[in-house]
Amino acid sequence: MMFSFALSGFNSGDVLFQLTVYLMVTGMGAGVILLIQHARKRSNRLERMEKKMDRILSKEKKE
């Protein structure tokens, strides 16, 4: 099988290298997307906590 790749102009090392680079680039893109999603979720979570704290503090001031 490797021999037939070499005859047709494909080198198995080149194929392996290209696959590795493709997976690395895809992984970096996915990592950036996941990082953005995580930051967005964290921001939403902090906003909810701030609203809860504001409600608690306003109840204490009324009492």
C-alpha positions, -999 to 999 in steps of 0.1 A, spaced: 0 0 0 28 25 8 45 14 -24 15 24 -44 13 58 -27 49 64 -35 44 55 -72 14 78 -76 32 108 -61 18 105 -26 42 101 3 27 87 35 48 111 56 34 140 37 -2 128 42 5 123 80 20 158 83 -9 174 65 -34 156 86 -15 166 118 -14 203 107 -51 202 98 -60 188 132 -39 214 150 -55 243 131 -90 229 136 -82 224 173 -70 260 177 -102 273 160 -123 251 183 -103 263 213 -109 299 205 -147 293 201 -148 274 234 -129 302 251 -153 328 239 -183 308 250 -168 303 284 -162 340 288 -197 348 278 -212 323 302 -191 337 330 -202 372 323 -239 362 324 -233 343 356 -217 374 372 -246 396 361 -271 372 377 -251 373 409 -249 411 409 -287 413 405 -293 389 434 -269 408 456 -287 441 447 -320 425 457 -306 413 490 -290 446 498 -322 465 489 -342 443 512 -318 449 541 -320 487 536 -358 485 537 -358 467 571 
